[in-house]
């Protein structure tokens, strides 16, 4: 949580650390004078004075002729901060380990298991919205978004704050006519636009089409123009699916399902079915953003969690550009890192 706060509000964590150090030293060494505490901490008296004023106003420290010391409330806050700081350090280390192993620059891990707890999925969606808010610069931005249940939750987590000082255009990164209305990319893009005060553009085309239809649809002016906008997006936001589950959802025939199983496909994204080695073993003829365009998009955010998606996440990350930012949960992260640790 602290890592997300720092990404959204840079400098907040440093303030928290300074005030934690002050409280911690006061608990151990108080009562103590301001000059002596400044020397102990390596602070200037001026910088210490401003921090002390805040802590005294909050009722966390008190002063007397002997010096400064923690109040009972201050001592309670110290114990809580110790737990929080410890969790933060451990979380940062785990995020760094996971990002390094997956070969990407950024990873944010949220609490829980989204397989078993809907609140964990909601928290992951909130963090994904915060990451998007952190990444997008002010001014004009185009966000390409996929469909699916996870993206539905990310849309629900957005608000007007994301639209401040930005002109946002949300576009579906894939066709989606034929699947459940709520999780279609068109509907999700529209929902994100409404919640952030932005605009949306629709892509009226099925995602999965026959080869002979595919080339014809790509020549349709409206579809062609929308896909050009998608490929020039400021940010793409998508989730990673389990290969067999996504194949069944798309209505693929038994022969193809058997082929995917024989080829050990574990992940699906961008219409590509990927095995554990990160190899594409099957590709759909689809209308939408192609994975080959991801390196040219400045910001790539993948959102997926839960124990059952751990293998899918690990496999798909072998195919993404290094500037990808993964938002996942502890269940998936622990499962992936468990396999890493077992190899040591």
C-alpha positions as CSV (number, residue, x, y, z in Angstrom):
1,X,0.0,0.0,0.0
2,X,2.8,2.5,0.9
3,X,4.5,1.8,-2.5
4,X,1.3,2.7,-4.3
5,X,0.9,5.9,-2.2
6,X,4.5,6.9,-3.0
7,X,3.9,6.4,-6.7
8,X,0.7,8.5,-6.6
9,X,2.0,11.1,-4.2
10,X,5.8,11.3,-4.4
11,X,7.5,12.4,-1.2
12,X,4.8,11.1,1.1
13,X,6.8,8.0,2.2
14,X,9.9,10.1,3.1
15,X,7.8,12.3,5.3
16,X,6.3,9.2,7.0
17,X,9.8,7.8,7.5
18,X,11.1,11.0,9.1
19,X,8.3,11.2,11.5
20,X,8.6,7.6,12.4
21,X,12.3,8.0,13.2
22,X,11.5,11.0,15.4
23,X,8.8,9.1,17.4
24,X,11.0,6.0,17.6
25,X,13.9,7.9,19.1
26,X,11.7,9.9,21.5
27,X,10.3,6.7,22.8
28,X,13.8,5.3,23.4
29,X,15.6,8.4,24.5
30,X,13.0,10.8,25.7
31,X,12.7,13.2,27.3
32,X,15.3,14.8,25.2
33,X,16.0,18.4,23.9
34,X,15.5,19.4,20.3
35,X,19.2,20.1,19.6
36,X,20.3,16.7,21.1
37,X,17.6,14.9,19.0
38,X,18.6,16.8,15.8
39,X,22.2,15.7,16.4
40,X,21.1,12.1,17.1
41,X,19.1,11.9,13.9
42,X,21.4,14.0,11.7
43,X,18.6,16.6,11.1
44,X,19.0,20.4,11.1
45,X,17.2,22.0,14.0
46,X,15.0,23.9,11.5
47,X,13.8,20.8,9.7
48,X,13.2,19.0,13.0
49,X,11.2,21.9,14.4
50,X,8.7,21.7,11.6
51,X,8.2,18.0,12.0
52,X,7.9,18.3,15.8
53,X,5.3,21.0,15.4
54,X,3.1,18.6,13.3
55,X,3.6,15.7,15.7
56,X,2.8,17.9,18.8
57,X,-0.3,19.3,17.1
58,X,-1.5,15.7,16.4
59,X,-1.0,14.9,20.1
60,X,1.7,12.3,19.5
61,X,4.5,14.1,21.5
62,X,4.6,16.5,24.4
63,X,7.2,19.0,25.6
64,X,8.3,19.9,29.1
65,X,11.3,21.6,30.8
66,X,13.1,18.2,30.6
67,X,12.6,18.0,26.8
68,X,10.3,16.1,24.3
69,X,8.8,12.7,24.8
70,X,6.1,10.5,23.3
71,X,2.5,10.6,24.6
72,X,0.7,7.3,25.1
73,X,-1.1,7.9,21.8
74,X,2.3,8.5,20.2
75,X,3.6,5.1,21.5
76,X,0.5,3.4,20.1
77,X,1.2,5.0,16.7
78,X,4.8,3.8,16.8
79,X,3.8,0.2,17.2
80,X,1.4,0.5,14.3
81,X,4.0,2.3,12.1
82,X,6.5,-0.5,12.9
83,X,4.1,-3.1,11.5
84,X,3.3,-0.9,8.4
85,X,7.0,-0.1,7.7
86,X,8.0,-3.7,8.1
87,X,5.2,-4.8,5.7
88,X,6.2,-2.0,3.3
89,X,9.9,-3.1,3.2
90,X,8.9,-6.8,2.7
91,X,6.4,-5.8,0.0
92,X,8.9,-3.6,-1.8
93,X,11.4,-6.5,-1.8
94,X,8.9,-9.0,-3.1
95,X,7.8,-6.6,-5.9
96,X,11.4,-6.1,-6.9
97,X,12.1,-9.8,-6.9
98,X,9.0,-10.6,-9.0
99,X,9.7,-7.8,-11.5
100,X,13.3,-8.9,-11.9
101,X,12.3,-12.6,-12.4
102,X,9.6,-11.7,-14.9
103,X,12.0,-9.3,-16.8
104,X,9.8,-6.2,-16.4
105,X,10.5,-2.8,-14.8
106,X,7.5,-2.5,-12.5
107,X,5.3,-4.7,-10.4
108,X,2.7,-3.8,-7.7
109,X,1.4,-6.6,-5.4
110,X,-1.9,-6.1,-3.5
111,X,-3.1,-8.1,-0.6
112,X,-5.2,-11.3,-0.9
113,X,-6.3,-13.9,-3.4
114,X,-8.7,-12.7,-6.1
115,X,-9.6,-16.3,-6.9
116,X,-11.3,-16.6,-3.5
117,X,-12.2,-13.1,-2.4
118,X,-14.0,-10.5,-4.6
119,X,-12.6,-7.7,-2.4
120,X,-9.1,-8.7,-3.4
121,X,-10.1,-8.3,-7.0
122,X,-11.6,-4.9,-6.2
123,X,-8.4,-3.8,-4.4
124,X,-6.3,-4.9,-7.4
125,X,-8.6,-2.9,-9.7
126,X,-8.2,0.2,-7.5
127,X,-4.4,-0.1,-7.6
128,X,-4.5,-0.5,-11.4
129,X,-6.5,2.7,-11.6
130,X,-3.9,4.4,-9.4
131,X,-1.1,3.2,-11.5
132,X,-2.8,4.5,-14.6
133,X,-3.3,7.9,-12.9
134,X,0.4,7.9,-12.0
135,X,1.6,7.0,-15.5
136,X,-0.5,9.3,-17.7
137,X,0.9,12.8,-18.2
138,X,-1.3,15.9,-18.3
139,X,-3.0,16.9,-21.5
140,X,-4.3,14.6,-24.3
141,X,-4.2,10.9,-23.6
142,X,-5.6,7.8,-25.4
143,X,-6.2,4.7,-23.3
144,X,-6.7,1.4,-25.1
145,X,-8.6,-1.1,-23.0
146,X,-9.4,-4.8,-23.3
147,X,-12.6,-6.4,-22.1
148,X,-13.2,-9.0,-19.4
149,X,-14.3,-9.3,-15.8
150,X,-11.0,-7.8,-14.4
151,X,-11.3,-4.7,-16.7
152,X,-14.9,-4.3,-15.6
153,X,-13.7,-3.9,-12.0
154,X,-10.9,-1.5,-13.1
155,X,-13.5,0.7,-14.8
156,X,-15.6,0.6,-11.6
157,X,-12.6,1.9,-9.6
158,X,-12.1,5.0,-11.7
159,X,-13.3,8.5,-10.9
160,X,-13.1,12.1,-11.9
161,X,-9.7,12.5,-10.2
162,X,-8.0,10.6,-13.1
163,X,-9.5,13.1,-15.6
164,X,-8.1,16.2,-13.8
165,X,-5.8,18.2,-16.2
166,X,-6.3,15.5,-18.8
167,X,-8.3,15.1,-21.9
168,X,-9.0,11.3,-22.0
169,X,-10.1,9.2,-24.9
170,X,-10.9,5.6,-24.1
171,X,-10.9,3.1,-27.0
172,X,-11.6,-0.6,-27.0
173,X,-8.4,-2.6,-27.9
174,X,-10.4,-5.4,-29.3
175,X,-13.8,-6.2,-30.9
176,X,-16.2,-7.9,-28.6
177,X,-19.7,-8.2,-30.1
178,X,-21.2,-11.5,-29.1
179,X,-19.9,-11.8,-25.5
180,X,-21.7,-10.7,-22.3
181,X,-22.5,-7.0,-22.6
182,X,-21.0,-5.9,-19.3
183,X,-17.5,-7.2,-20.1
184,X,-17.3,-6.1,-23.7
185,X,-14.4,-3.7,-24.4
186,X,-16.7,-1.2,-26.0
187,X,-18.9,-1.0,-22.8
188,X,-15.9,-0.9,-20.5
189,X,-14.3,1.9,-22.5
190,X,-17.6,3.9,-22.3
191,X,-17.8,3.3,-18.6
192,X,-14.2,4.5,-18.0
193,X,-14.9,7.6,-20.0
194,X,-18.1,8.4,-18.1
195,X,-16.4,7.9,-14.7
196,X,-13.4,10.0,-15.5
197,X,-15.1,12.8,-17.5
198,X,-13.5,11.6,-20.7
199,X,-14.8,10.4,-24.1
200,X,-14.9,7.0,-25.7
201,X,-14.9,5.6,-29.2
202,X,-16.5,2.3,-30.1
203,X,-15.1,-0.6,-32.2
204,X,-18.1,-2.3,-33.8
205,X,-16.7,-5.6,-34.8
206,X,-16.6,-9.2,-33.5
207,X,-13.3,-10.0,-31.9
208,X,-12.9,-13.5,-33.4
209,X,-13.6,-13.8,-37.1
210,X,-12.8,-16.2,-40.0
211,X,-9.7,-15.4,-42.0
212,X,-11.6,-14.5,-45.2
213,X,-13.7,-12.1,-43.1
214,X,-10.7,-10.6,-41.3
215,X,-9.0,-8.9,-44.2
216,X,-12.4,-7.5,-45.4
217,X,-13.2,-6.0,-42.0
218,X,-9.8,-4.4,-41.7
219,X,-10.6,-2.4,-44.8
220,X,-13.7,-0.9,-43.3
221,X,-12.9,2.9,-42.8
222,X,-14.5,3.1,-39.4
223,X,-12.7,0.0,-38.1
224,X,-9.4,0.9,-39.8
225,X,-9.4,4.4,-38.2
226,X,-10.3,3.1,-34.7
227,X,-7.5,0.6,-34.9
228,X,-5.0,3.3,-35.9
229,X,-6.1,5.3,-32.8
230,X,-5.6,2.1,-30.6
231,X,-2.1,1.5,-32.0
232,X,-1.1,5.1,-31.1
233,X,-2.5,4.9,-27.6
234,X,-0.7,6.5,-24.6
235,X,-1.5,3.5,-22.5
236,X,-2.9,0.0,-22.9
237,X,-4.8,-1.7,-20.1
238,X,-5.5,-5.4,-20.2
239,X,-5.8,-8.6,-18.2
240,X,-4.3,-12.1,-18.7
241,X,-6.6,-15.1,-19.1
242,X,-6.2,-18.8,-18.5
243,X,-5.8,-20.4,-21.9
244,X,-8.4,-23.2,-21.7
245,X,-11.0,-21.0,-19.9
246,X,-10.6,-18.3,-22.6
247,X,-10.8,-20.8,-25.4
248,X,-14.0,-22.2,-24.1
249,X,-15.4,-18.7,-23.6
250,X,-14.7,-17.9,-27.2
251,X,-16.5,-21.0,-28.3
252,X,-13.5,-22.8,-29.9
253,X,-14.2,-26.3,-31.1
254,X,-13.1,-29.5,-29.3
255,X,-10.3,-30.2,-31.8
256,X,-8.7,-26.8,-31.0
257,X,-9.2,-27.2,-27.3
258,X,-7.4,-30.6,-27.5
259,X,-4.6,-29.0,-29.5
260,X,-4.2,-26.2,-26.9
261,X,-4.1,-28.9,-24.1
262,X,-1.5,-31.0,-26.0
263,X,0.6,-27.9,-26.6
264,X,0.5,-27.0,-22.9
265,X,-1.1,-23.6,-23.5
266,X,-1.5,-21.8,-20.2
267,X,-2.1,-18.2,-21.0
268,X,-4.2,-16.0,-23.4
269,X,-3.9,-12.3,-24.2
270,X,-4.3,-10.4,-27.4
271,X,-5.8,-13.5,-29.0
272,X,-2.6,-15.4,-28.5
273,X,-2.4,-18.7,-26.6
274,X,0.9,-19.1,-24.9
275,X,2.7,-22.2,-23.4
276,X,4.8,-22.3,-20.3
277,X,7.9,-21.4,-22.3
278,X,6.3,-18.2,-23.6
279,X,5.8,-19.5,-27.1
280,X,2.6,-18.7,-29.0
281,X,1.1,-22.0,-29.9
282,X,-2.2,-20.8,-31.4
283,X,-3.4,-17.4,-32.6
284,X,-6.9,-16.2,-33.4
285,X,-7.9,-14.2,-36.4
286,X,-9.1,-11.2,-34.4
287,X,-10.0,-7.5,-34.8
288,X,-8.0,-5.5,-32.2
289,X,-4.6,-4.5,-30.9
290,X,-1.8,-6.9,-31.8
291,X,0.9,-7.8,-29.2
292,X,3.6,-6.8,-31.7
293,X,2.5,-3.2,-31.2
294,X,3.1,-3.2,-27.5
295,X,6.7,-2.1,-27.6
296,X,5.6,1.1,-29.4
297,X,3.0,2.0,-26.7
298,X,4.6,4.2,-24.0
299,X,2.7,2.6,-21.1
300,X,1.6,-1.0,-20.8
301,X,-0.4,-2.1,-17.7
302,X,-1.3,-5.8,-17.2
303,X,-3.7,-6.7,-14.4
304,X,-4.2,-10.3,-13.2
305,X,-4.1,-12.2,-10.0
306,X,-5.1,-15.3,-8.1
307,X,-3.3,-18.6,-7.6
308,X,-4.8,-20.2,-10.7
309,X,-3.5,-17.5,-12.9
310,X,0.1,-17.7,-11.7
311,X,1.3,-19.9,-14.5
312,X,-0.5,-17.7,-17.1
313,X,1.0,-14.5,-15.7
314,X,4.5,-16.0,-15.7
315,X,4.2,-17.4,-19.3
316,X,2.7,-14.2,-20.7
317,X,5.3,-12.0,-19.1
318,X,7.9,-13.7,-21.3
319,X,6.3,-12.1,-24.3
320,X,5.9,-8.5,-23.2
321,X,8.1,-5.4,-23.5
322,X,10.3,-4.6,-20.5
323,X,8.4,-1.4,-19.7
324,X,5.2,-3.4,-18.8
325,X,3.8,-2.7,-15.4
326,X,2.1,-5.7,-13.7
327,X,-0.5,-5.3,-11.1
328,X,-1.1,-8.6,-9.3
329,X,-2.0,-10.0,-5.9
330,X,-0.1,-11.9,-3.2
331,X,-1.6,-15.2,-4.1
332,X,-0.2,-15.1,-7.7
333,X,3.1,-13.5,-6.6
334,X,3.7,-16.1,-3.9
335,X,2.9,-19.0,-6.3
336,X,5.3,-17.6,-9.0
337,X,8.1,-16.9,-6.4
338,X,7.6,-20.3,-4.8
339,X,8.6,-21.9,-8.1
340,X,11.6,-19.6,-8.3
341,X,12.7,-20.4,-4.7
342,X,12.4,-24.2,-5.4
343,X,15.0,-23.9,-8.1
344,X,17.6,-22.4,-5.8
